[in-house]
């Protein structure tokens, strides 16, 4: 929806990042997996992996090893309390 915001000078790379996220989101809705043709691979996160890879959605999107694992551990604990 970047085109709806006329007050900001969006660049081509902004639209590319938006398209990437939209495609990941649409793939996930359709198949339960965000990966698809012409998209950088988004690795699965497994509960047994204490150091998951996370996806950076940006120009040149790619997965990196999580640097702040404590936030993921905290979220896991919170979600388990609400199951």
N, C-alpha and C positions, 0 to 999 in steps of 0.2 A: 504493500500500500504506500510505498514511498512517493509515488506520483501524486498522492492526495495532499502531501505537505509541500506547498509551493514556497514557503518562506525559507526553506533550507536548500542550498545549492548541491543537491545530490550529484555524485559523480558516477561514472560507469562502474567503478569497482563497488560502490554501495549497492547498485542494482544487482551486480553479480553475487554479492554476499546474500542479499535478500532472496534471489532466485535459488541459491544453494540451500538455504534454510527452508524455503517453501517446498523444495523437492524432497528433502529429508522428511519433513513433516507429512507430506502427502504419501510418501512411500510407507511411513510408519502407520498411518491411518489405514492404508489399503492392505498391507501385508504383515504388520507387526515388526517390520525390520526397516530402519531408515535408509539402508544402502540401496543403491540403484545405479543404473547406467550413467556414466560420465560424472559420478560423484566420488570424492575421496572416501576411502573405506572408513566407516564409523565402527570401531571395535565394540563388541559386547562387553558389558561389565558383569562379572560373576561375583556372587557373594563371598566365595572362598578366596578371591584375589584381594589382598589388603592394599595393593598399590595399582589401582585400575588406570587404564588409559582414558583420557577424556578428550573430547573433540573441541577444537578451537574453530569456531565459525568466523572466518575472516578472509580477506584476500589470501588465497593460497591455503584454504582450510586444511587442517591435518590433525591427527591424534598425537597427544603427548602423554608422557607419564605424569600422573597427578603429583603436584608438589605439596599440596596441603591436605594430606590424607585424613587428618583429624576431623575436618568438616564432613567428610563422607561417612566416617565412623559414627559421628554424632547423629547424622541423619538416619543412618541404619538403625541406631538404637531408638530414636524417636518413632520411626515407622513401625518397628517391631512392637512398641508399646500400644499402638493403635490398631493392631490386627485383630 
